[in-house]
Amino acid sequence: MIRIVFIFYFLISSAYADNREKIIERLKNTSSINFEFEQNISGKIEKGNCVIKYPKKIFCKYKKSNNKILVSNGKSLVVKTKTSYYRYPLEKTALNFILDKKFMIEKIYNFEESMVDNEMINYKIFERENEMNVFFDNKSFDLIGWQIKDIYQNSSITYISYKKIKEEINDDLFSIPLQN
C-alpha cells in the first residue's frame, strides 16, 4: 500500500514538475504577446486588446469605454480616458510583477502549482504585500490570465483570448501619453 501511495505521489509530482518546466520554457521563448482580453474589476466587465512586450511594457486599448488606454513604458503606468489621466510608478503596482517574465520564472520555480478545472495551471504568488494568481493553459502552457489587486485594492481578473506570440512590436507603442 505504501508503495502505491509513493508511486502515485511521484507521478503527480513529476507531472507538476513537467508543467513547470514547459511553462518556464514557454515564457523564456516569448518576447511579446498581442491578445484580446476581458477584465472584471469588482464586477465591472471591460474588453479590449493588449500588447505586452517583455520586460514590463504593456499597451491596452479598451472597447466602448471613453477611449480608455493603459500604457506602461517599463517605469510608469498610465490610465487615460477622455476625461481622466492617472500616472503611477509601475513598481508600486502588481502589474510590475506580471510584466516581468524573469520574476515570473523565478516565482514559478518556487511556488506550488494547482490545477483549475483540469484546464488551467495556477500559481499563487506573494510579493511585497501583493497576492497574484497567474494562470497558464494546461495544453499550450501559454499565459492565459491573472488576478491581482489594482492600485485602489479592487480585485481585477484579466482573461486572455486570441493571442499572437513573438511578433515584432515597435517601442513607440509604449510611449507614455501626455495628460489631457
N, C-alpha and C positions, 0 to 999 in steps of 0.2 A: 504493500500500500504506500509506504514511504517513497519507494522508487517511482511509482506512478505520479505522485504529487510532485516529486522533484523533476521528473521529465516534463510534466505539464507546465510547471513554473519556468523551466529552462526554455521551452518552446515559446511561451508568451514573452519572456524577457528577450529572447532572440528576435522575435517579430518586432518588438518595440525598438530595439537597437537598430534593426534593419530600416525601419521607418525613419528613425532619427538621422541615420547616415544618408538616406535618399533625400530627405528634406534639406539637410545641410549642403549636399552636393548641388541640389537644385538652386538654392539661394546663392551659393558661390558662383554659379554659372549665369546668374541673372543680373544684368546691368540696368534694366528698365522694365517697367510694366505699364501698359496702357489698358485701361479697363473701364467698364460701366460699373456703377455702384448703386446700392440702395443703403441709405443711412437712417437709422432710427435713433433720434436724440430725445430721450424721455417721452416717447410716444409720438413724436412728430417725424413723419417719414419724408425724406428728400431723396431725389435721384439725380444722377449726373454722370460725368465722365472725369476720370483722373488719369494722370500720368505720374508715375514715380520714377525718379532716376536716382540710383544709389550713388553716393551716400546723401541722405537727408533732404532730398529735393522732391517737392510734390506740387502739382498744379491740378486743381479740381474746378470744374465749371458745373454749377448746379442748373438743373432744368426748372423752368417755371418758378423761379424764386428770386425775383427782384435783381436779376443779373448777378447773383452771388458767385464769388470765386474764393477759393482758398489757395494760397501760394506760400511755399517755403523755398527760400534760396539756400538753405542749409544753416542759416543763422537766425533768421526771423521768420515768423509765421504771421501772415496777414489774412484776415477775413474781410472781404469788401463786398458791399451791396451798393445799390443806387443811393441809399440814404445813410449808410454807416461804414465805418472803417476802424478795424481793430488790429493792432500790431502787438505781437508778443515775442519775447525771446524764445526761440524754438526749444532751448534747453529746459524751459520751465513747463513744457507740455509733454504729455505721454507720446505724442507723435514723434518726438525726438528719438524715442527708442524704436518705434515701429519702422521708421525710415532709415535706421542704421543696421544694415544687414550683418556687420561684424558683431554688434551687440546681440542681435537675434541668434546668430550661430552659437555664440558663447553661452547664451542662456538655454538654448535647446540642448546643448551638451549637459547642462547642469540641472535642468528641471525635469520633473516627471511628466510623461505624456499621458493623455487619456483619449479614449475613442468616443466620439459622439455619434450616435445612431449608425455606427459602422461605416460612416461616410467621411467624417472629418476627424483629423488628428488635432488635439488641442494641447497647447502649452500654457499654463498659468504662470505668469512672470511677475515678480515683485521687484520694484526698483524705485528708490527714493520716494517712498510713500505713494507710488503708482502701482496699481494692480491692473494687469493687462491679460486678456485672453487672446491668444493668437491661434488662428485656425488654418489648417492645411488640408488639401484634398487627399483622401486616402488612396487614390489611384495615380494621380499625376504628381502629387507632392508639391503642387503649387500653393502659394499663399492665396487663401480664399476669403479672408476677413479677419476682423479684430473687434474686441470690445474693450473700451477704455473709459475713463472719466475725462470729460473735457475740462478746459480751463476753469469753468464755473462749477465743476464737480457733478455735471449731468452725465448720466450713463449714455454712452454713444456706441452703437453697434453698427459696423460697416460690413456689408456683404459685397463681395466682388463677383461679377459675372463677366462674360465675354472678355477675354483678355488677349493681348498680344505681348509676347515676351521678347526682350532683346532687340527692340528696334532702335534705330538711331534717333536721338532726341536732341534738338537744339537747346543749348543752355539759356537762350533768350527767353524761353517759355517760363523760366523760373525767376524772372526779374520781379522784384517787389513793385507792385503798382503804386502810383502816387495817391495820396489822400485826396478825397473829393474836394 
